[in-house]
Amino acid sequence: MSILKQKIAKLPPNPGVYTFFDDKRRILYIGKATNLNSRVGSYFTPRSLPLIRGEGAGWRPIEAMIHKVADIKIQETDSVLEALILESNLIKKFQPKYNVDSKDDKSFCYVVITKEDFSRVLILRETELEKTDVIASEAKQSNEMKIRLPRPFGARNNKLIYGPYTSKKQLEIALKIIRKIFPYHSNKQKTEKGCLDFQLGKCPGPYAGAISKEDYAQNIRGIKMILEGRKKNLLKKMEKEMQNHSKKNEFEKAAELRNKIFALRHIQDVALISEPDPASILPLKRGGREGKGLRIEAYDISNISGQYAVGSMAVFSSGEPDKSQYRKFKIKTIEGSNDVGMMAEILFRRFRHPEWPQPDLILLDGGKGHLNIAEKVFKELSLEIPLVAVAKGLSRRNVKIQMTNDKSISKSKFQKNIQEVLKDANLIKNIMDEAHRFAISYHKKLRKENFLVS
């Protein structure tokens, strides 16, 4: 155990996949993580020691497995999206006992790419595969399809399948991210008439003639390479294609590829951090009640030299963005470039609403000045809520965290689970990026409305 803890302490706070081995080097379990250090460490805390000693009666199989772990290996990824895909590919390849035993086979889900002139991309559960003509014979022999398939599907030859995935919700989020880069047609009807996806730009309109068959096929190729864990190869291929278009003076196509390359390198997969790992055995607490999780509110300001100034409140519940709780504020009392004053205004206005759920933790985009003004607001309102200022710099890549100096708050309110959140720099960055995105979108909306009026 001491050796494992030493190894865990050295794990990076980055996205990736972890593998648990027993003392005979057999794979017990494979999981994904937003923060490898935090996720893997959560299995081996004092609260889980009864499990480690083998006292696992009444616990799920995935939890009772912990005392068998003799070694841990990790593979880092560039994003949570890639961790999700890598996890699926490894589970499919090695079929670990506790991944299979902890999940009903029929609840696994798969990405299905149809074999048509304009391929569709679908998500189907195991039970739906049984009712649909979905298994391609060539896929059965391919590297990405080394999974145990029911015999009735083996001879049918019209679709490709990727999976299994353990969470349909996360798979839907993943495809939503991928579809923004490589849009595709998903409806069974071979038309874009009345297609909301086409109107929203999710479908490139192959049947409306809005995209060529060749360009559509390239989108599908990109999706396949991502699902096969070949993003780096895909980027190299796209960069080469972009250069070729540029040499031919096809600047519009070169620009389109440039934008897709940028999007692939800067995948915003904040939503994928939300769903707990199936093996999570340490639920977050709020007020002593397990399962409620933490409510984190993140605040950001957006303006141009004080013009069209707005504030945003993004809300994460149990690590998941809860967009129904998001709030936006049009600055009313502050003029000129005064972000600190604007932050004070939106905090005052936010806590005039006692009917809104109270947060366990507040994150402020900014530095010491924002933290100081927030402390003053809270003292005036008699609030005791942990406050943290997050400074990210011009590149918004690195985070610098400053916690409140109020000793009464730091002693009584900075619970252990909050401290764990604050150790997760990647999680904090993603939350603040979401608050920033929400503020920027509202700011741009106000500017556009003013432009149209003038």
PyMOL commands that set and color helices and strands:
alter all, ss='L'
color gray80, all
select helices_A, chain A and resi 2-9+36-44+46-52+61-68+80-94+97-101+105-107+126-131+137-141+143-145+151-153+168-181+196-200+213-227+231-247+251-265+270-273+323-325+339-350+368-380+407-412+416-423+425-453
alter helices_A, ss='H'
color red, helices_A
select strands_A, chain A and resi 16-21+27-33+71-76+109-114+121-125+159-165+285-286+289-290+295-304+307-317+320-321+327-330+361-365+387-391+400-403
alter strands_A, ss='S'
color yellow, strands_A
deselect
rebuild
show_as cartoon
